[in-house]
């Protein structure tokens, strides 16, 4: 049954630029891309072509399976990430140095793909978006972009089969693996299909940091390969644009190619942090939404980003601290995650925390993001609106805590006041106070999760410093939760 996926371009709109959506890889962290897609859909962007590489092929498969961005986000939120890992048959592990991989694809095929709503036949019947799935043909040492009408289950598995991690996938007599070592985003493939505007969703790290240990250095190899190949393609697009301006357009572009890159401000925590529960897919979805909204608000629509290595550059965080809170009230349930990008700067009162989360009203789920000044530092409240599936917006600010008795401060410390509006800054349709779930019995001082300290001692030290600051603010009683939230 033919269907038109979400974000598909209108073929009758001759004036719109031909856009390509580039879903780059990033392991399980590509849950972040689902939040980005929500923001792009809200902004009215539509695409004639979509391309996926490595983990990005998962989101492309979801999109072409008829899953709209909000459904994609909910499916990522409710996915058990441990389903990605499944053991190989015992005889494989007995091969010793000739081991074909550390894990198999059984969990992905039997549990992950079905939960995410991926269906090969539905992908093949999609119309309105031309989809391409990148895989590495190991025999030829080339990247192959398989069109969505020709994709099969073996190609979907091969697209995420990293050497050493998973075995190669054989299609006939040819072994196929993840294409990330050749490229993690096929820009020129999109350009050769006539793309005039590329929207790259990039979540591979790019900071100057170099860490010791085999795992981190394996990650660095991917970062080097993925970013290096991307920069070469950006350079080629720069040369092509010069030719287009001179009147030569070998691929049919009517104007120079514009490149947009949506990326996180800091590198996203790695897959082991997901497996260990230090971060979850719901947080990544909300982060993606926040990062996309930030880019859309500040981008140069006529020029995009510079075609230089700075296109994917990110800021290296300090020791990161996360904590989670759940609130409930007459307007629904809100799950928030607060992130401190640099615990040392936070303790010294020089940096800020960022809030991201999700709000649920009835059966609908809304990604709800927030950024603001440190919530425990006296600050002016700054609330921004955000659109929801019902075209509403939400804003969250905390109640001020004066020099009140300690018991009153304990009861009010975690409360949130929420406003729901019709569109960003529109008419107020509801407001109310959300209290911590569990009748206010949750700990008033949040339990921090430290993600990237170099040692156990470093994790404990960062957590202890954070707890001391929070306890001091509680006893001092002069703090206030302030921030802005967007959805």
PLY file of the C-alpha trace (Angstrom):
ply
format ascii 1.0
element vertex 487
property float x
property float y
property float z
element edge 486
property int vertex1
property int vertex2
end_header
0.00 0.00 0.00
1.64 3.23 -1.14
1.92 6.03 1.40
3.46 9.50 1.70
5.74 9.82 4.75
5.81 12.81 7.07
8.16 15.63 5.95
7.64 14.76 2.27
7.94 17.72 -0.10
5.02 18.88 -2.21
5.95 17.92 -5.81
3.80 20.78 -7.12
5.78 23.45 -5.24
8.19 24.43 -8.00
9.57 27.45 -6.16
10.80 25.59 -3.07
14.43 24.48 -3.07
15.00 20.75 -3.42
15.93 19.72 0.11
17.72 16.59 1.32
17.53 15.35 4.90
20.87 13.82 5.92
20.55 11.47 8.90
24.12 10.83 10.00
25.12 8.07 12.40
25.83 8.00 16.11
24.88 4.61 17.52
21.84 4.45 19.79
22.32 8.16 20.43
20.42 8.83 17.19
17.29 8.96 19.38
18.40 12.61 19.52
17.47 12.94 15.84
13.81 12.16 16.54
13.56 15.33 18.62
15.25 17.29 15.83
12.71 15.97 13.32
9.86 17.18 15.55
11.25 20.70 15.40
11.85 20.55 11.64
8.30 19.36 11.06
6.91 22.17 13.22
8.92 24.68 11.20
7.26 23.51 7.99
10.37 22.05 6.34
9.80 19.32 3.76
12.22 17.11 1.87
12.34 15.48 -1.55
15.19 13.16 -0.51
16.37 11.61 2.75
19.64 9.76 3.30
20.74 7.61 6.22
24.12 6.26 7.28
25.01 4.01 10.22
22.59 4.69 13.11
20.83 7.29 10.98
19.45 4.47 8.81
17.25 3.50 11.76
15.48 6.86 11.80
15.24 6.87 8.00
13.64 3.42 8.14
11.16 4.65 10.77
10.26 7.71 8.71
9.74 5.72 5.50
7.75 3.13 7.48
5.14 5.85 7.99
6.16 6.96 11.49
5.72 10.69 12.01
8.35 12.48 14.14
6.20 12.54 17.30
5.50 8.84 17.02
9.19 8.24 16.37
10.00 10.16 19.55
7.56 8.14 21.63
8.83 4.85 20.25
12.41 5.83 21.11
11.33 6.90 24.61
9.74 3.52 25.31
12.43 1.36 23.72
14.46 -0.94 25.96
17.99 -0.09 24.89
19.27 -3.44 26.12
17.33 -5.06 23.29
20.09 -3.83 20.97
22.47 -6.35 22.54
22.05 -10.06 21.92
24.73 -12.76 22.14
26.08 -14.71 19.23
25.85 -18.53 19.28
28.28 -20.06 21.76
30.38 -21.63 18.98
31.28 -18.12 17.78
32.83 -17.18 21.12
34.85 -20.39 21.07
36.64 -19.19 17.94
38.88 -16.99 20.08
40.88 -14.51 18.00
38.68 -15.31 14.96
35.54 -14.04 16.70
33.22 -12.47 14.11
31.88 -9.86 16.54
30.90 -9.25 20.13
27.13 -9.35 19.62
24.57 -10.43 17.07
21.60 -8.81 15.34
18.88 -11.07 16.73
17.68 -8.53 19.31
17.65 -5.77 16.72
15.64 -7.78 14.20
13.21 -9.40 16.65
12.67 -6.59 19.16
14.21 -3.21 18.24
12.95 -2.91 14.66
9.39 -4.03 15.51
9.20 -1.70 18.52
10.41 1.23 16.43
7.78 0.42 13.80
10.24 -0.46 11.02
8.72 -2.54 8.24
10.59 -3.29 5.01
7.54 -3.61 2.77
6.15 -0.30 4.01
9.53 1.36 3.38
9.50 0.09 -0.20
6.01 1.48 -0.80
6.84 5.03 0.38
6.32 7.80 -2.16
7.08 11.52 -1.98
10.55 11.12 -0.47
13.38 9.35 -2.26
15.27 7.43 0.42
18.84 6.11 0.27
20.49 3.75 2.79
24.29 3.73 2.86
26.21 0.51 3.41
29.85 -0.47 2.90
30.48 -3.11 0.23
33.54 -4.66 1.81
34.47 -6.66 -1.30
34.67 -3.51 -3.41
35.67 -1.19 -0.50
32.99 1.26 -1.64
29.94 2.96 -0.23
26.65 1.84 -1.77
23.53 3.98 -1.45
20.61 1.54 -1.71
17.35 3.13 -2.80
14.39 2.63 -0.49
12.46 0.67 -3.13
15.30 -1.90 -3.21
16.14 -2.08 0.48
15.80 -5.36 2.36
16.21 -6.53 5.95
19.81 -7.60 5.33
20.71 -4.09 4.13
19.09 -2.50 7.20
21.12 -4.76 9.50
24.34 -4.26 7.51
23.91 -0.48 7.78
24.44 -0.67 11.56
26.92 -3.57 11.71
30.13 -1.96 12.93
33.22 -4.16 12.45
34.39 -5.75 15.73
30.98 -5.05 17.31
28.73 -7.09 14.98
29.43 -9.63 12.22
29.33 -8.65 8.57
26.06 -9.29 6.73
26.26 -11.35 3.57
24.10 -10.38 0.61
24.76 -13.16 -1.83
28.53 -13.63 -1.81
29.32 -10.08 -0.75
29.96 -8.99 2.88
28.40 -5.67 3.90
29.06 -3.60 7.02
28.37 -0.16 8.46
29.59 2.58 6.10
30.87 4.89 8.85
34.54 4.19 8.06
34.01 5.52 4.53
31.54 8.28 5.37
28.89 8.99 7.98
26.85 11.36 5.80
26.54 11.04 2.04
26.39 14.70 1.01
27.54 14.27 -2.58
25.03 11.49 -3.12
22.31 14.02 -2.26
23.90 16.73 -4.39
24.09 14.41 -7.40
20.35 13.92 -7.00
19.87 17.65 -7.44
19.70 18.76 -3.79
19.95 22.52 -3.35
19.64 22.52 0.44
21.13 19.92 2.79
19.92 19.52 6.37
22.49 17.43 8.24
21.52 15.99 11.64
24.94 15.43 13.21
25.58 13.79 16.56
29.13 12.41 16.19
31.48 14.23 18.55
33.94 16.85 17.34
36.06 18.39 20.10
39.87 18.61 20.57
39.76 16.10 23.44
41.76 12.86 23.07
41.24 10.18 25.71
43.19 7.09 26.63
41.85 3.56 26.60
40.77 1.23 23.76
37.07 2.14 23.89
37.60 5.90 23.74
40.20 5.53 21.03
37.81 3.36 19.00
35.30 6.20 19.34
37.99 8.70 18.28
38.65 6.65 15.14
34.98 6.93 14.21
35.04 10.66 14.96
38.12 11.13 12.78
36.74 9.11 9.89
33.23 10.56 10.01
34.25 14.20 10.40
37.17 13.90 7.96
34.98 12.49 5.18
32.33 15.14 5.87
34.86 17.97 5.59
36.10 16.64 2.25
32.53 16.61 0.92
31.90 20.13 2.22
35.02 21.22 0.33
33.68 19.59 -2.85
30.37 21.41 -2.39
32.31 24.67 -2.08
33.97 23.99 -5.44
30.60 23.05 -6.96
29.04 26.28 -5.71
31.80 28.28 -7.39
31.01 26.47 -10.64
27.27 27.11 -10.24
27.90 30.83 -9.73
29.97 30.78 -12.91
27.03 29.32 -14.82
27.97 25.62 -14.75
25.57 23.26 -12.97
26.54 19.62 -13.60
23.79 18.22 -11.36
20.98 20.61 -12.27
21.00 22.96 -9.27
19.36 26.32 -9.92
21.32 27.98 -7.11
24.41 27.28 -4.95
23.93 24.46 -2.46
23.14 25.62 1.09
24.20 23.39 3.99
22.53 23.43 7.41
23.97 21.46 10.33
21.91 20.75 13.44
24.22 19.54 16.21
24.41 19.47 20.01
26.35 22.16 21.84
28.30 19.49 23.74
28.95 15.92 22.54
26.10 13.56 23.39
26.93 10.91 26.02
28.05 7.64 24.44
26.10 4.38 24.09
27.49 2.84 27.33
25.86 5.73 29.24
22.52 4.62 27.77
23.13 0.98 28.74
24.13 2.00 32.27
21.14 4.30 32.75
23.17 7.49 33.08
21.03 9.01 30.33
17.92 7.77 28.55
16.35 8.05 25.11
13.65 10.44 26.38
16.36 12.90 27.40
18.10 12.56 24.05
14.83 13.24 22.20
14.26 16.38 24.25
17.86 17.50 23.73
17.45 17.07 19.98
14.32 19.19 20.00
16.07 21.89 22.01
19.15 21.90 19.77
17.05 22.13 16.60
14.92 24.95 17.98
18.09 26.83 18.88
19.50 26.38 15.38
16.25 27.35 13.65
16.05 30.52 15.74
19.58 31.68 14.88
20.34 30.24 11.43
21.14 32.18 8.29
18.51 30.77 5.95
20.18 32.19 2.83
23.70 31.01 3.58
23.53 28.12 6.05
26.78 27.18 7.77
30.30 27.72 6.53
31.69 24.81 4.52
34.61 24.37 6.95
35.54 21.95 9.76
33.83 24.32 12.21
30.49 23.07 10.81
30.44 20.20 13.33
32.65 21.69 16.05
31.29 21.22 19.59
32.32 22.55 22.96
34.07 20.09 25.23
32.17 19.80 28.52
33.69 19.48 31.94
32.55 16.69 34.25
28.83 16.45 33.48
26.13 15.96 36.07
22.54 14.92 35.33
19.56 14.35 37.55
15.93 13.46 36.91
12.67 14.69 38.40
9.02 13.75 37.84
6.12 16.08 38.57
2.35 15.65 38.33
-0.67 17.89 38.64
-3.98 18.85 37.02
-2.23 19.72 33.73
-0.50 16.39 33.34
2.85 14.81 34.13
6.25 16.30 33.45
9.53 14.42 33.42
12.54 16.72 33.60
16.26 16.11 33.31
18.66 18.79 34.45
22.16 18.87 33.01
25.17 20.64 34.47
27.75 20.69 31.63
30.64 21.52 33.96
30.33 20.50 37.61
33.42 22.46 38.71
32.16 25.68 37.11
28.73 25.05 38.59
30.15 24.66 42.08
32.09 27.89 41.60
28.85 29.62 40.43
30.20 30.46 37.01
28.05 28.23 34.82
24.45 27.21 34.30
22.23 24.14 34.23
19.99 23.18 31.34
16.59 21.55 31.59
15.07 19.18 29.07
12.15 16.84 29.44
8.74 15.65 28.33
5.22 16.54 29.39
2.27 14.17 29.08
-1.37 15.22 29.00
-3.67 12.24 28.75
-2.47 10.00 25.95
-0.46 12.68 24.16
3.24 13.15 24.75
5.07 16.40 24.18
8.80 16.95 24.13
9.38 19.86 26.50
12.76 21.53 26.66
14.13 24.26 28.85
17.25 26.33 29.21
18.03 28.91 31.80
20.14 30.19 34.60
21.13 27.85 37.42
17.85 26.88 39.06
19.27 27.26 42.57
20.78 30.68 42.05
18.64 33.80 42.65
17.64 34.80 39.15
14.94 36.49 37.11
12.44 34.09 35.63
12.43 33.85 31.84
9.71 31.72 30.29
9.25 31.06 26.61
6.36 29.35 24.86
6.46 26.09 22.99
4.11 24.40 20.58
2.59 21.02 21.39
0.62 18.47 19.35
-2.50 20.44 20.28
-0.79 23.69 19.19
-0.31 24.68 22.79
2.80 25.83 24.59
4.21 25.27 28.01
6.40 27.22 30.32
7.86 26.04 33.61
9.14 28.16 36.43
9.72 27.22 40.02
8.25 28.77 43.09
10.48 31.29 44.86
11.80 30.07 48.19
12.08 32.92 50.68
13.54 32.75 54.16
10.74 30.40 55.12
10.83 27.63 57.73
12.85 24.63 56.65
9.77 22.39 56.45
8.03 24.77 54.05
11.14 24.96 51.92
11.34 21.17 51.76
7.71 20.96 50.60
8.04 23.62 47.93
11.58 22.98 46.72
10.60 20.77 43.78
7.29 22.31 42.75
6.79 23.73 39.26
4.28 26.22 37.94
3.25 25.43 34.37
1.43 27.50 31.75
-0.12 26.07 28.59
-0.62 28.49 25.73
-2.01 28.41 22.20
1.22 28.64 20.24
4.35 30.38 21.41
3.32 33.45 23.38
-0.38 32.90 22.58
-3.49 32.97 24.74
-3.33 31.15 28.07
-5.46 27.98 27.99
-4.43 26.43 31.29
-2.14 26.83 34.26
-1.40 25.02 37.44
1.19 23.77 39.84
2.96 20.44 39.43
4.19 18.66 42.54
6.79 15.90 42.78
5.26 12.51 42.08
4.84 10.30 45.10
3.12 12.86 47.30
6.19 15.03 47.67
8.19 12.20 49.22
10.99 12.38 46.65
14.32 13.61 47.93
14.49 17.43 47.98
18.17 17.28 47.05
18.40 15.42 43.71
20.69 12.44 43.33
23.23 13.30 40.63
24.46 11.05 37.84
28.03 11.82 36.75
28.67 10.68 33.19
32.22 11.44 32.14
34.62 11.74 35.06
37.84 9.85 34.25
37.66 7.64 37.36
35.35 6.37 40.09
37.03 8.75 42.51
36.29 11.62 40.13
32.63 10.60 39.89
32.24 10.47 43.66
34.03 13.78 44.12
31.87 15.56 41.52
28.68 14.11 43.02
29.71 15.11 46.54
30.56 18.68 45.49
27.22 18.98 43.72
25.30 17.68 46.76
27.07 20.15 49.06
26.00 23.09 46.87
22.40 21.87 46.69
22.21 21.30 50.42
23.67 24.75 51.06
21.05 26.38 48.85
18.30 24.45 50.61
19.43 25.55 54.05
20.04 29.12 52.86
16.55 29.30 51.40
17.26 32.04 48.86
17.24 30.03 45.67
14.75 29.94 42.87
14.18 27.71 39.90
14.22 29.88 36.82
14.39 28.94 33.22
12.66 28.88 29.90
10.98 25.92 28.37
10.18 25.02 24.83
8.57 22.00 23.29
0 1
1 2
2 3
3 4
4 5
5 6
6 7
7 8
8 9
9 10
10 11
11 12
12 13
13 14
14 15
15 16
16 17
17 18
18 19
19 20
20 21
21 22
22 23
23 24
24 25
25 26
26 27
27 28
28 29
29 30
30 31
31 32
32 33
33 34
34 35
35 36
36 37
37 38
38 39
39 40
40 41
41 42
42 43
43 44
44 45
45 46
46 47
47 48
48 49
49 50
50 51
51 52
52 53
53 54
54 55
55 56
56 57
57 58
58 59
59 60
60 61
61 62
62 63
63 64
64 65
65 66
66 67
67 68
68 69
69 70
70 71
71 72
72 73
73 74
74 75
75 76
76 77
77 78
78 79
79 80
80 81
81 82
82 83
83 84
84 85
85 86
86 87
87 88
88 89
89 90
90 91
91 92
92 93
93 94
94 95
95 96
96 97
97 98
98 99
99 100
100 101
101 102
102 103
103 104
104 105
105 106
106 107
107 108
108 109
109 110
110 111
111 112
112 113
113 114
114 115
115 116
116 117
117 118
118 119
119 120
120 121
121 122
122 123
123 124
124 125
125 126
126 127
127 128
128 129
129 130
130 131
131 132
132 133
133 134
134 135
135 136
136 137
137 138
138 139
139 140
140 141
141 142
142 143
143 144
144 145
145 146
146 147
147 148
148 149
149 150
150 151
151 152
152 153
153 154
154 155
155 156
156 157
157 158
158 159
159 160
160 161
161 162
162 163
163 164
164 165
165 166
166 167
167 168
168 169
169 170
170 171
171 172
172 173
173 174
174 175
175 176
176 177
177 178
178 179
179 180
180 181
181 182
182 183
183 184
184 185
185 186
186 187
187 188
188 189
189 190
190 191
191 192
192 193
193 194
194 195
195 196
196 197
197 198
198 199
199 200
200 201
201 202
202 203
203 204
204 205
205 206
206 207
207 208
208 209
209 210
210 211
211 212
212 213
213 214
214 215
215 216
216 217
217 218
218 219
219 220
220 221
221 222
222 223
223 224
224 225
225 226
226 227
227 228
228 229
229 230
230 231
231 232
232 233
233 234
234 235
235 236
236 237
237 238
238 239
239 240
240 241
241 242
242 243
243 244
244 245
245 246
246 247
247 248
248 249
249 250
250 251
251 252
252 253
253 254
254 255
255 256
256 257
257 258
258 259
259 260
260 261
261 262
262 263
263 264
264 265
265 266
266 267
267 268
268 269
269 270
270 271
271 272
272 273
273 274
274 275
275 276
276 277
277 278
278 279
279 280
280 281
281 282
282 283
283 284
284 285
285 286
286 287
287 288
288 289
289 290
290 291
291 292
292 293
293 294
294 295
295 296
296 297
297 298
298 299
299 300
300 301
301 302
302 303
303 304
304 305
305 306
306 307
307 308
308 309
309 310
310 311
311 312
312 313
313 314
314 315
315 316
316 317
317 318
318 319
319 320
320 321
321 322
322 323
323 324
324 325
325 326
326 327
327 328
328 329
329 330
330 331
331 332
332 333
333 334
334 335
335 336
336 337
337 338
338 339
339 340
340 341
341 342
342 343
343 344
344 345
345 346
346 347
347 348
348 349
349 350
350 351
351 352
352 353
353 354
354 355
355 356
356 357
357 358
358 359
359 360
360 361
361 362
362 363
363 364
364 365
365 366
366 367
367 368
368 369
369 370
370 371
371 372
372 373
373 374
374 375
375 376
376 377
377 378
378 379
379 380
380 381
381 382
382 383
383 384
384 385
385 386
386 387
387 388
388 389
389 390
390 391
391 392
392 393
393 394
394 395
395 396
396 397
397 398
398 399
399 400
400 401
401 402
402 403
403 404
404 405
405 406
406 407
407 408
408 409
409 410
410 411
411 412
412 413
413 414
414 415
415 416
416 417
417 418
418 419
419 420
420 421
421 422
422 423
423 424
424 425
425 426
426 427
427 428
428 429
429 430
430 431
431 432
432 433
433 434
434 435
435 436
436 437
437 438
438 439
439 440
440 441
441 442
442 443
443 444
444 445
445 446
446 447
447 448
448 449
449 450
450 451
451 452
452 453
453 454
454 455
455 456
456 457
457 458
458 459
459 460
460 461
461 462
462 463
463 464
464 465
465 466
466 467
467 468
468 469
469 470
470 471
471 472
472 473
473 474
474 475
475 476
476 477
477 478
478 479
479 480
480 481
481 482
482 483
483 484
484 485
485 486
